[in-house]
Structure formats: structure tokens, C-alpha cells
Amino acid sequence: MLIYRNGTFTNDPWHRLGDALPIRHGRRQILPLAIWRTVLDDAAYDPAMTGVDVNAHDVEASDLMELSRVALVVITFPKFTDGRAYSLARRLRDSFGYQGGLRATGDVLLDQIGLMERCGFDSFEIVHAPTIRALEASRIPSLATVYQAGAIRDHERARPTSRRPERRHAELAPLHQRG
């Protein structure tokens, strides 16, 4: 599988473990969430060699601290309109200080990549052919204006808007309420 990371497609150094395959210790592998939960107490469990494949709606609050210790969290976007994966990524980065890799998979579209990066995603499994073609041609949309800080590397990207929130709210008020 090819992974989009740092502006290019590369081979995935991780191996996906299916539900029926035995766990191979000492090898980078991505475990389904349910299997990962069962190996946490295994003496041979190594978070530095573990990736966990999750759907945001399946992650429980009790999973978050342990997830923040693994090397890779793969978060599935079941459809592009489902924002729970963004929230999970920000929560891992901001509230739990997660420093490992965050990978987006599933319904990942070109216009979302900048937003996903702002939430802390740093690699992408992309199956949408038009998105792959656009990325291969280096046609990456940028975010010109942002209204809140991103999870990582925000200082290297688009700057937050200079407009003050109170002015923005005043412009949205009905005409008779404006001063």
C-alpha cells in the first residue's frame, strides 16, 4: 500500500494485521482496535512497534491514554462528512500529548488534506483516484485563512486571520444592532 506523507507517495513500512492472523512481536504492525485491547497486558507488547486501526465512534475514553503511547494511530473516515475522526485526532494531540504518527484512511479527499494536517494527521491512505492524481501532480489546495490554531506546525502554514472576533461578530449582527 502506498502512503502519502511529506508531499510524496511512499511504501507503507507498517504491516496490517487481520483479525485472524497471529501477532508477530518485533515487527511494525497495525492492529484492529479490538485485538489491540486484548494485547495490552501481554508481556511482549511493545507500543513503539504498534499501530492501532480505529473508527472514531468505537474509541472509548478509557482507550485514549493507552492510544497516546503507540507509534501510529490510523483513524478511519467512513465518509467525508463524518467529523468524528478530526475530533479524535485533535483530542489525542492536544489533550493527551500524542507525538506518534496519525494516519487518515477511508474517504480521504483532496480538499480535506489541509484540514486533516491542521488536526495533526501526518500520513494518508488514499484510494480516491482523482485525489491521487492531483497529489501526484502536486496540485495541493492550501488554506489561505484560518480562525484557530492547528495541532502541529501551524506557524509554518497559513496564519490566523488578523480580524478581531468582536468585529467579526459585529458584522454578522442585524443592521439595526450595529453601532
Backbone as a printed PyTorch tensor [residue, N CA C, xyz], in Angstrom:
tensor([[[  0.8560,  -1.1840,   0.0000],
         [  0.0000,   0.0000,   0.0000],
         [  0.8880,   1.2280,   0.0000]],

        [[  0.5340,   2.2080,  -0.8430],
         [  1.2410,   3.4780,  -0.8610],
         [  0.6000,   4.4480,   0.1250]],

        [[  1.4550,   5.1870,   0.8010],
         [  1.0280,   6.1630,   1.8000],
         [  1.4930,   7.5420,   1.3360]],

        [[  0.6340,   8.5400,   1.4540],
         [  1.0140,   9.9120,   1.1320],
         [  1.5140,  10.5570,   2.4180]],

        [[  2.7760,  11.0170,   2.3780],
         [  3.3950,  11.6160,   3.5610],
         [  4.4640,  12.6040,   3.1060]],

        [[  4.5000,  13.7560,   3.7270],
         [  5.5060,  14.7810,   3.4140],
         [  5.5520,  15.1280,   1.9280]],

        [[  4.4010,  15.1980,   1.2980],
         [  4.3270,  15.6330,  -0.0860],
         [  4.6560,  14.5930,  -1.1360]],

        [[  4.7510,  13.3290,  -0.7500],
         [  5.0770,  12.2900,  -1.7270],
         [  4.4310,  10.9610,  -1.3260]],

        [[  4.3150,  10.0690,  -2.2930],
         [  3.8160,   8.7260,  -2.0240],
         [  4.9980,   7.8130,  -1.7310]],

        [[  4.8890,   7.0200,  -0.6670],
         [  5.9390,   6.0790,  -0.2870],
         [  5.3080,   4.7500,   0.0850]],

        [[  6.1230,   3.7020,   0.1160],
         [  5.6370,   2.4030,   0.5640],
         [  5.3830,   2.4460,   2.0610]],

        [[  4.3530,   1.7700,   2.4760],
         [  3.9810,   1.7300,   3.8850],
         [  4.9310,   0.8020,   4.6460]],

        [[  5.6420,   1.3090,   5.6560],
         [  6.5310,   0.4470,   6.4380],
         [  5.7950,  -0.4130,   7.4690]],

        [[  4.4970,  -0.2170,   7.5740],
         [  3.6950,  -0.9490,   8.5530],
         [  2.9760,  -2.1170,   7.8810]],

        [[  2.7650,  -3.1950,   8.6430],
         [  2.0300,  -4.3680,   8.1690],
         [  0.6880,  -4.4160,   8.8940]],

        [[ -0.3660,  -4.5930,   8.1380],
         [ -1.6970,  -4.6870,   8.7390],
         [ -1.9430,  -6.1080,   9.2130]],

        [[ -2.4420,  -6.2040,  10.4090],
         [ -2.7780,  -7.4930,  10.9780],
         [ -4.2820,  -7.6850,  10.8700]],

        [[ -4.6970,  -8.7230,  10.1900],
         [ -6.1240,  -9.0210,  10.1060],
         [ -6.6200,  -9.6320,  11.3970]],

        [[ -7.9010,  -9.8450,  11.4770],
         [ -8.4930, -10.3870,  12.6990],
         [ -8.0370, -11.8050,  13.0090]],

        [[ -7.6210, -12.5780,  12.0040],
         [ -7.3000, -13.9850,  12.2210],
         [ -5.7970, -14.2720,  12.2500]],

        [[ -4.9740, -13.3130,  11.8950],
         [ -3.5390, -13.5710,  11.8310],
         [ -2.9000, -13.5030,  13.2090]],

        [[ -1.8590, -14.3040,  13.4580],
         [ -1.1740, -14.1970,  14.7570],
         [ -0.3270, -12.9330,  14.8190]],

        [[ -0.1900, -12.3920,  16.0030],
         [  0.6290, -11.2090,  16.2210],
         [  2.0900, -11.6220,  16.1460]],

        [[  2.8840, -10.8450,  15.4100],
         [  4.3210, -11.1110,  15.2970],
         [  5.0560, -10.0160,  16.0500]],

        [[  5.5970, -10.3710,  17.1870],
         [  6.3070,  -9.3870,  18.0040],
         [  7.6220,  -9.0040,  17.3340]],

        [[  8.0480,  -7.7510,  17.5340],
         [  9.2790,  -7.2640,  16.9430],
         [  9.1050,  -6.7740,  15.5180]],

        [[  7.8820,  -6.6150,  15.0730],
         [  7.5820,  -6.1670,  13.7140],
         [  6.5630,  -5.0380,  13.7930]],

        [[  6.7360,  -3.9980,  12.9800],
         [  5.7630,  -2.9160,  12.9500],
         [  4.4540,  -3.4410,  12.3840]],

        [[  3.4130,  -3.3980,  13.1990],
         [  2.1300,  -3.9020,  12.7200],
         [  0.9850,  -3.0550,  13.2310]],

        [[ -0.0260,  -2.9720,  12.3890],
         [ -1.2350,  -2.2220,  12.7120],
         [ -2.2880,  -3.2240,  13.1390]],

        [[ -2.7540,  -3.0810,  14.3690],
         [ -3.7470,  -3.9950,  14.9280],
         [ -5.1320,  -3.3540,  14.8960]],

        [[ -6.1530,  -4.1350,  14.6210],
         [ -7.5170,  -3.6140,  14.8010],
         [ -7.7240,  -3.2800,  16.2830]],

        [[ -8.5520,  -2.3090,  16.5490],
         [ -8.7870,  -1.8450,  17.9220],
         [ -9.1340,  -2.9900,  18.8750]],

        [[-10.0190,  -3.8750,  18.4690],
         [-10.4430,  -4.9710,  19.3540],
         [ -9.2800,  -5.8880,  19.7170]],

        [[ -8.4070,  -6.1970,  18.7660],
         [ -7.2550,  -7.0550,  19.0670],
         [ -6.2490,  -6.3050,  19.9290]],

        [[ -6.0200,  -5.0310,  19.6210],
         [ -5.0940,  -4.2300,  20.4190],
         [ -5.4960,  -4.2220,  21.8910]],

        [[ -6.7770,  -4.0930,  22.1560],
         [ -7.2510,  -4.0800,  23.5520],
         [ -6.8930,  -5.3780,  24.2740]],

        [[ -6.8390,  -6.4950,  23.5480],
         [ -6.5510,  -7.7860,  24.1810],
         [ -5.0630,  -7.9940,  24.4510]],

        [[ -4.1750,  -7.2740,  23.7580],
         [ -2.7390,  -7.4980,  23.9370],
         [ -2.0850,  -6.5060,  24.8930]],

        [[ -2.8190,  -5.5720,  25.4320],
         [ -2.2300,  -4.5480,  26.2960],
         [ -1.5080,  -5.1450,  27.5020]],

        [[ -1.9830,  -6.2540,  28.0130],
         [ -1.3650,  -6.8770,  29.1890],
         [ -0.3410,  -7.9450,  28.8250]],

        [[ -0.1330,  -8.1990,  27.5360],
         [  0.8390,  -9.1810,  27.0640],
         [  2.2460,  -8.6670,  27.3670]],

        [[  3.0850,  -9.4960,  27.9350],
         [  4.4470,  -9.1020,  28.2990],
         [  5.2660,  -8.6950,  27.0810]],

        [[  4.9660,  -9.2440,  25.9170],
         [  5.7210,  -8.9410,  24.7030],
         [  5.1810,  -7.7090,  23.9620]],

        [[  4.1180,  -7.1090,  24.4670],
         [  3.5270,  -5.9340,  23.8180],
         [  4.5110,  -4.7780,  23.8210]],

        [[  4.7450,  -4.1740,  22.6540],
         [  5.6700,  -3.0600,  22.5100],
         [  4.9450,  -1.9100,  21.8030]],

        [[  4.5510,  -0.8600,  22.5340],
         [  3.8360,   0.2580,  21.9110],
         [  4.6310,   0.9230,  20.7850]],

        [[  5.9720,   0.8860,  20.8490],
         [  6.8040,   1.5150,  19.8240],
         [  6.7280,   0.7800,  18.4880]],

        [[  6.2640,  -0.4560,  18.4790],
         [  6.1430,  -1.2420,  17.2520],
         [  4.6800,  -1.4790,  16.8900]],

        [[  3.7770,  -0.7470,  17.5570],
         [  2.3510,  -0.9930,  17.3950],
         [  1.6320,   0.1990,  16.7870]],

        [[  0.7900,  -0.1030,  15.8160],
         [ -0.1610,   0.8440,  15.2780],
         [ -1.5490,   0.3110,  15.5680]],

        [[ -2.5040,   1.1900,  15.7310],
         [ -3.8690,   0.7690,  16.0310],
         [ -4.8100,   1.3980,  15.0180]],

        [[ -5.6390,   0.5650,  14.3960],
         [ -6.6210,   0.9930,  13.3950],
         [ -7.9550,   1.1940,  14.1050]],

        [[ -8.4710,   2.4300,  14.0730],
         [ -9.6830,   2.7380,  14.8250],
         [-10.7210,   3.4540,  13.9640]],

        [[-11.9580,   3.2940,  14.3470],
         [-13.0590,   4.1400,  13.9050],
         [-13.3530,   5.0400,  15.0980]],

        [[-13.4790,   6.3270,  14.8770],
         [-13.6410,   7.2720,  15.9800],
         [-14.8110,   6.9120,  16.8830]],

        [[-15.8810,   6.3830,  16.3140],
         [-17.0580,   6.0690,  17.1260],
         [-16.8510,   4.8270,  17.9980]],

        [[-15.7830,   4.0570,  17.7740],
         [-15.5150,   2.8690,  18.5860],
         [-14.5510,   3.1190,  19.7380]],

        [[-13.8510,   4.2500,  19.7140],
         [-12.8570,   4.5480,  20.7370],
         [-13.5610,   5.0260,  22.0000]],

        [[-13.2110,   4.3890,  23.1090],
         [-13.7840,   4.7660,  24.3990],
         [-12.8160,   5.6910,  25.1230]],

        [[-13.3240,   6.4640,  26.0460],
         [-12.4840,   7.3910,  26.8070],
         [-11.3350,   6.6520,  27.4910]],

        [[-11.5800,   5.4340,  27.9450],
         [-10.5390,   4.6560,  28.6210],
         [ -9.4240,   4.2170,  27.6720]],

        [[ -9.6450,   4.2540,  26.3730],
         [ -8.6200,   3.8780,  25.3900],
         [ -7.6130,   4.9930,  25.1280]],

        [[ -7.9890,   6.2340,  25.3540],
         [ -7.2020,   7.3710,  24.8870],
         [ -5.8020,   7.4440,  25.4890]],

        [[ -5.6530,   7.2010,  26.7750],
         [ -4.3320,   7.2760,  27.3950],
         [ -3.4110,   6.2130,  26.8120]],

        [[ -3.8980,   5.0000,  26.6610],
         [ -3.0820,   3.9290,  26.0790],
         [ -2.7910,   4.1990,  24.6010]],

        [[ -3.7750,   4.7180,  23.8570],
         [ -3.5440,   5.0460,  22.4510],
         [ -2.4490,   6.0980,  22.2990]],

        [[ -2.3380,   6.9990,  23.2610],
         [ -1.3350,   8.0580,  23.1670],
         [  0.0860,   7.5240,  23.3250]],

        [[  0.2410,   6.2410,  23.6050],
         [  1.5670,   5.6340,  23.7770],
         [  2.0290,   4.8230,  22.5700]],

        [[  1.1250,   4.5250,  21.6390],
         [  1.5110,   3.7080,  20.4880],
         [  2.2040,   4.5640,  19.4340]],

        [[  2.9000,   3.9120,  18.5130],
         [  3.6750,   4.6260,  17.4930],
         [  2.8060,   5.1930,  16.3790]],

        [[  1.6560,   4.5740,  16.0920],
         [  0.8150,   5.0070,  14.9880],
         [ -0.6500,   4.7620,  15.3240]],

        [[ -1.4780,   5.7630,  15.0650],
         [ -2.9300,   5.5930,  15.1640],
         [ -3.4920,   5.8760,  13.7780]],

        [[ -4.2020,   4.8880,  13.2400],
         [ -4.8420,   5.0070,  11.9330],
         [ -6.3230,   5.2460,  12.1850]],

        [[ -6.8140,   6.4090,  11.7800],
         [ -8.2050,   6.7650,  12.0390],
         [ -8.9740,   6.7470,  10.7300]],

        [[-10.0520,   5.9790,  10.7180],
         [-10.8650,   5.8140,   9.5150],
         [-11.9040,   6.9190,   9.4000]],

        [[-11.9740,   7.4980,   8.1980],
         [-13.0520,   8.4210,   7.8390],
         [-14.0670,   7.5830,   7.0560]],

        [[-15.1700,   7.1570,   7.6950],
         [-16.1280,   6.2980,   6.9910],
         [-16.7760,   6.9970,   5.7970]],

        [[-16.9660,   8.3110,   5.9100],
         [-17.4310,   9.1330,   4.7930],
         [-16.9280,  10.5480,   5.0400]],

        [[-16.7520,  11.3070,   3.9850],
         [-16.0930,  12.6000,   4.1210],
         [-16.8770,  13.5830,   4.9800]],

        [[-18.1460,  13.3560,   5.2100],
         [-18.9530,  14.2680,   6.0140],
         [-18.9130,  13.9530,   7.5060]],

        [[-18.2280,  12.8910,   7.8970],
         [-18.1650,  12.4720,   9.3000],
         [-16.9640,  13.1300,   9.9710]],

        [[-17.1990,  14.0500,  10.8820],
         [-16.1290,  14.8160,  11.5140],
         [-15.5570,  14.2210,  12.7780]],

        [[-16.0400,  13.0650,  13.2130],
         [-15.5500,  12.4980,  14.4700],
         [-14.0620,  12.1620,  14.4250]],

        [[-13.5420,  11.8020,  13.2640],
         [-12.1130,  11.4770,  13.1500],
         [-11.2590,  12.7250,  13.3890]],

        [[-11.7040,  13.8820,  12.9090],
         [-10.9930,  15.1300,  13.1850],
         [-10.9390,  15.3770,  14.6930]],

        [[-12.0650,  15.2020,  15.3490],
         [-12.1390,  15.4500,  16.7900],
         [-11.2270,  14.5040,  17.5620]],

        [[-11.2130,  13.2400,  17.1740],
         [-10.3490,  12.2730,  17.8450],
         [ -8.8820,  12.6470,  17.6590]],

        [[ -8.5000,  13.0410,  16.4530],
         [ -7.1070,  13.4280,  16.1980],
         [ -6.7020,  14.6140,  17.0690]],

        [[ -7.5390,  15.6510,  17.1250],
         [ -7.2240,  16.8250,  17.9470],
         [ -7.1640,  16.4600,  19.4190]],

        [[ -8.0580,  15.5990,  19.8420],
         [ -8.0700,  15.2060,  21.2480],
         [ -6.7930,  14.4530,  21.6140]],

        [[ -6.3670,  13.5370,  20.7500],
         [ -5.1250,  12.8130,  21.0190],
         [ -3.9300,  13.7720,  21.0760]],

        [[ -3.8410,  14.6760,  20.1060],
         [ -2.7050,  15.6120,  20.0620],
         [ -2.7510,  16.6220,  21.2080]],

        [[ -3.9040,  17.2610,  21.4070],
         [ -3.9960,  18.3730,  22.3580],
         [ -4.1520,  17.9230,  23.8090]],

        [[ -5.0490,  16.9980,  24.0620],
         [ -5.3490,  16.6090,  25.4410],
         [ -4.4350,  15.5190,  25.9800]],

        [[ -3.9200,  14.6760,  25.1070],
         [ -3.1020,  13.5530,  25.5610],
         [ -1.6520,  13.6580,  25.1080]],

        [[ -1.2890,  14.7420,  24.4430],
         [  0.0900,  14.9770,  24.0530],
         [  0.6670,  13.9440,  23.1060]],

        [[ -0.1730,  13.3570,  22.2860],
         [  0.2780,  12.3000,  21.3850],
         [  1.3100,  12.8240,  20.3900]],

        [[  2.4710,  12.1610,  20.3250],
         [  3.5670,  12.5740,  19.4490],
         [  3.8020,  11.5980,  18.3020]],

        [[  3.0980,  10.4730,  18.2900],
         [  3.2900,   9.4660,  17.2530],
         [  2.6330,   9.8540,  15.9430]],

        [[  2.6060,   8.9130,  15.0130],
         [  2.0150,   9.1530,  13.7100],
         [  0.5030,   9.0560,  13.7490]],

        [[ -0.1430,   9.9510,  13.0230],
         [ -1.6000,   9.9070,  12.8510],
         [ -1.8740,   9.7590,  11.3660]],

        [[ -2.5460,   8.6950,  11.0060],
         [ -2.8270,   8.4250,   9.6000],
         [ -4.3310,   8.4490,   9.3630]],

        [[ -4.7250,   9.1360,   8.3030],
         [ -6.1260,   9.1630,   7.8810],
         [ -6.3160,   8.0980,   6.8020]],

        [[ -7.4030,   7.3650,   6.9010],
         [ -7.7380,   6.3590,   5.9010],
         [ -9.2440,   6.4040,   5.6700]],

        [[ -9.6900,   5.7520,   4.6280],
         [-11.1210,   5.7410,   4.3210],
         [-11.4410,   6.7580,   3.2440]],

        [[-12.4790,   7.5270,   3.4660],
         [-12.9530,   8.5030,   2.4830],
         [-12.1550,   9.8050,   2.6110]],

        [[-10.8890,   9.7660,   2.1910],
         [ -9.9790,  10.9050,   2.2610],
         [ -9.9580,  11.5770,   0.8950]],

        [[-10.3820,  12.8460,   0.8550],
         [-10.4600,  13.5980,  -0.3930],
         [ -9.4670,  14.7590,  -0.3820]],

        [[ -9.0900,  15.2210,  -1.5370],
         [ -8.0660,  16.2470,  -1.7040],
         [ -8.3360,  17.4910,  -0.8570]],

        [[ -9.5510,  18.0070,  -0.9010],
         [ -9.8680,  19.2450,  -0.1850],
         [ -9.7670,  19.1130,   1.3300]],

        [[ -9.7520,  17.9030,   1.8310],
         [ -9.6980,  17.6950,   3.2740],
         [ -8.2810,  17.6050,   3.8140]],

        [[ -7.3090,  17.3520,   2.9810],
         [ -5.9620,  17.0560,   3.4700],
         [ -5.3950,  18.2040,   4.3020]],

        [[ -5.5430,  19.4400,   3.8660],
         [ -5.0620,  20.5680,   4.6570],
         [ -5.7270,  20.6410,   6.0210]],

        [[ -7.0210,  20.3770,   6.0660],
         [ -7.7470,  20.3830,   7.3430],
         [ -7.2930,  19.2270,   8.2350]],

        [[ -7.0610,  18.0780,   7.6230],
         [ -6.5820,  16.9230,   8.3890],
         [ -5.2010,  17.1950,   8.9710]],

        [[ -4.3300,  17.8150,   8.1840],
         [ -2.9930,  18.1490,   8.6860],
         [ -3.0870,  19.1080,   9.8680]],

        [[ -3.9960,  20.0700,   9.8100],
         [ -4.1630,  21.0070,  10.9240],
         [ -4.6340,  20.3140,  12.1890]],

        [[ -5.3020,  19.1770,  12.0420],
         [ -5.7530,  18.4180,  13.2050],
         [ -4.6830,  17.4530,  13.7080]],

        [[ -3.5760,  17.3440,  12.9820],
         [ -2.4770,  16.5140,  13.4490],
         [ -2.1680,  15.2940,  12.6080]],

        [[ -2.9310,  15.0460,  11.5570],
         [ -2.6320,  13.9080,  10.6840],
         [ -1.3350,  14.1950,   9.9240]],

        [[ -0.4910,  13.1690,   9.7950],
         [  0.7680,  13.3560,   9.0770],
         [  0.9820,  12.3420,   7.9630]],

        [[  0.0550,  11.4100,   7.7890],
         [  0.1130,  10.4910,   6.6470],
         [ -1.3080,  10.0980,   6.2610]],

        [[ -1.4360,   9.6320,   5.0040],
         [ -2.7660,   9.3980,   4.4410],
         [ -2.7620,   8.1550,   3.5650]],

        [[ -3.7460,   7.3020,   3.7650],
         [ -4.0230,   6.1870,   2.8600],
         [ -5.1350,   6.6740,   1.9470]],

        [[ -4.8210,   6.8390,   0.6810],
         [ -5.7880,   7.4340,  -0.2370],
         [ -6.1530,   6.4220,  -1.3100]],

        [[ -7.4610,   6.2330,  -1.4900],
         [ -7.9400,   5.3190,  -2.5370],
         [ -8.7280,   6.0640,  -3.6130]],

        [[ -9.0700,   7.3060,  -3.3750],
         [ -9.8450,   8.1130,  -4.3070],
         [ -8.9440,   8.5170,  -5.4770]],

        [[ -9.1970,   7.9540,  -6.6590],
         [ -8.3140,   8.1380,  -7.8220],
         [ -8.0810,   9.6060,  -8.1970]],

        [[ -9.1070,  10.4720,  -8.2440],
         [ -8.8400,  11.8820,  -8.5670],
         [ -7.9270,  12.5650,  -7.5400]],

        [[ -8.0490,  12.1980,  -6.2870],
         [ -7.1780,  12.7670,  -5.2550],
         [ -5.7430,  12.3050,  -5.4660]],

        [[ -5.5620,  11.0290,  -5.7710],
         [ -4.2160,  10.5050,  -6.0220],
         [ -3.5810,  11.2280,  -7.2110]],

        [[ -4.3290,  11.3900,  -8.2850],
         [ -3.7990,  12.0760,  -9.4740],
         [ -3.4220,  13.5260,  -9.1570]],

        [[ -4.2470,  14.2110,  -8.4070],
         [ -3.9570,  15.6090,  -8.0590],
         [ -2.7030,  15.7060,  -7.1870]],

        [[ -2.5490,  14.8100,  -6.2370],
         [ -1.3680,  14.8350,  -5.3700],
         [ -0.1030,  14.4790,  -6.1510]],

        [[ -0.2180,  13.5310,  -7.0520],
         [  0.9360,  13.1720,  -7.8950],
         [  1.3600,  14.3510,  -8.7680]],

        [[  0.4100,  15.1830,  -9.1680],
         [  0.6980,  16.3660,  -9.9810],
         [  1.0120,  17.5870,  -9.1130]],

        [[  1.1340,  17.3820,  -7.8110],
         [  1.4390,  18.4590,  -6.8460],
         [  0.3840,  19.5560,  -6.8350]],

        [[ -0.8530,  19.1980,  -7.0810],
         [ -1.9590,  20.1630,  -7.0030],
         [ -2.6200,  20.0260,  -5.6280]],

        [[ -2.0110,  20.6740,  -4.6640],
         [ -2.4700,  20.5680,  -3.2870],
         [ -3.1030,  21.8870,  -2.8830]],

        [[ -4.3890,  21.8700,  -2.5250],
         [ -5.0220,  23.1240,  -2.1080],
         [ -4.4650,  23.5880,  -0.7630]],

        [[ -4.3600,  24.8840,  -0.5980],
         [ -3.8640,  25.4240,   0.6660],
         [ -4.9870,  26.1700,   1.3680]],

        [[ -4.8010,  26.3640,   2.6490],
         [ -5.7660,  27.1180,   3.4420],
         [ -5.2400,  28.5380,   3.5720]],

        [[ -5.9190,  29.4910,   2.9580],
         [ -5.4520,  30.8700,   2.9680],
         [ -5.7160,  31.5570,   4.3020]],

        [[ -6.8330,  31.2890,   4.9240],
         [ -7.2050,  31.9340,   6.1730],
         [ -7.6820,  30.8790,   7.1470]],

        [[ -7.1920,  30.9780,   8.3780],
         [ -7.6280,  30.0620,   9.4200],
         [ -8.0870,  30.8810,  10.6140]],

        [[ -8.9490,  30.3320,  11.4110],
         [ -9.5240,  31.0650,  12.5330],
         [ -9.1170,  30.5300,  13.8940]],

        [[ -8.3940,  29.4180,  13.9220],
         [ -7.9270,  28.8770,  15.1820],
         [ -6.6240,  28.1380,  14.9170]],

        [[ -5.8540,  27.9510,  15.9580],
         [ -4.5590,  27.2870,  15.8260],
         [ -4.7470,  25.8290,  15.4450]],

        [[ -3.8000,  25.3080,  14.7020],
         [ -3.7890,  23.8990,  14.3490],
         [ -3.0450,  23.1060,  15.3990]],

        [[ -3.0940,  21.7830,  15.2810],
         [ -2.4630,  20.9170,  16.2650],
         [ -0.9450,  20.9330,  16.1640]],

        [[ -0.3930,  20.9470,  14.9380],
         [  1.0550,  20.9000,  14.7800],
         [  1.4850,  21.7820,  13.6270]],

        [[  2.6840,  22.2870,  13.6970],
         [  3.3400,  23.0450,  12.6330],
         [  2.4980,  24.1910,  12.0880]],

        [[  1.6350,  24.7580,  12.8970],
         [  0.7690,  25.8270,  12.4070],
         [  1.5600,  27.0800,  12.0510]],

        [[  2.6620,  27.3140,  12.7520],
         [  3.4530,  28.5120,  12.4850],
         [  4.1000,  28.4850,  11.1020]],

        [[  4.2010,  27.3190,  10.4820],
         [  4.7940,  27.2020,   9.1540],
         [  3.7510,  27.3360,   8.0510]],

        [[  2.5000,  27.3940,   8.4030],
         [  1.4290,  27.4010,   7.4130],
         [  0.6720,  28.7130,   7.4500]],

        [[ -0.5660,  28.6640,   7.0150],
         [ -1.4000,  29.8660,   6.9780],
         [ -1.5210,  30.4750,   8.3670]],

        [[ -1.5050,  31.7670,   8.4110],
         [ -1.6280,  32.4960,   9.6740],
         [ -3.1030,  32.7040,  10.0150]],

        [[ -3.4170,  32.6990,  11.3190],
         [ -4.8010,  33.0390,  11.6850],
         [ -5.1500,  34.4300,  11.1780]],

        [[ -6.4070,  34.6290,  10.9020],
         [ -6.8560,  35.9180,  10.3900],
         [ -6.5780,  37.0090,  11.4140]],

        [[ -6.3010,  38.2160,  10.9240],
         [ -5.9860,  39.3190,  11.8180],
         [ -7.2500,  40.0220,  12.3150]],

        [[ -8.3800,  39.6200,  11.7970],
         [ -9.6260,  40.2660,  12.2110],
         [ -9.9890,  39.8280,  13.6180]],

        [[-10.3500,  40.7930,  14.4180],
         [-10.7120,  40.5090,  15.7980],
         [-12.0940,  39.8590,  15.8550]],

        [[-12.2860,  38.8940,  16.7730],
         [-13.5800,  38.2200,  16.8520],
         [-14.7420,  39.1700,  17.0890]],

        [[-14.5400,  40.2190,  17.8990],
         [-15.6550,  41.1250,  18.1770],
         [-16.0810,  41.8740,  16.9160]],

        [[-15.1410,  42.1850,  16.0160],
         [-15.5050,  42.8260,  14.7440],
         [-16.2600,  41.8480,  13.8630]],

        [[-15.8000,  40.5920,  13.8520],
         [-16.4480,  39.5880,  13.0190],
         [-17.9010,  39.4000,  13.4650]],

        [[-18.1270,  39.3800,  14.7860],
         [-19.4890,  39.2180,  15.2890],
         [-20.3380,  40.4490,  14.9910]],

        [[-19.7390,  41.6240,  15.0670],
         [-20.4880,  42.8460,  14.7790],
         [-20.9530,  42.8720,  13.3340]],

        [[-20.1400,  42.3430,  12.4170],
         [-20.5280,  42.3170,  11.0060],
         [-21.6950,  41.3530,  10.7450]],

        [[-21.8560,  40.3990,  11.6270],
         [-22.9320,  39.4280,  11.4530],
         [-24.2380,  39.8780,  12.1140]],

        [[-24.1650,  40.9160,  12.9360],
         [-25.3600,  41.3910,  13.6410],
         [-26.3120,  42.0550,  12.6650]],

        [[-27.6040,  42.0270,  12.9650],
         [-28.5710,  42.7290,  12.1200],
         [-28.2250,  44.2060,  12.0340]],

        [[-28.6150,  44.8480,  10.9490],
         [-28.2730,  46.2510,  10.7060],
         [-28.6970,  47.1770,  11.8330]],

        [[-29.8760,  46.9610,  12.4350],
         [-30.3720,  47.8650,  13.4610],
         [-29.5580,  47.7490,  14.7590]],

        [[-28.7370,  46.6750,  14.9230],
         [-27.9530,  46.4980,  16.1440],
         [-26.5060,  46.9770,  15.9730]],

        [[-26.1260,  47.3260,  14.7720],
         [-24.7220,  47.7410,  14.5490],
         [-24.5130,  49.1600,  15.0180]],

        [[-23.3400,  49.4100,  15.5960],
         [-23.0570,  50.7260,  16.1410],
         [-22.2720,  51.5760,  15.3140]]])
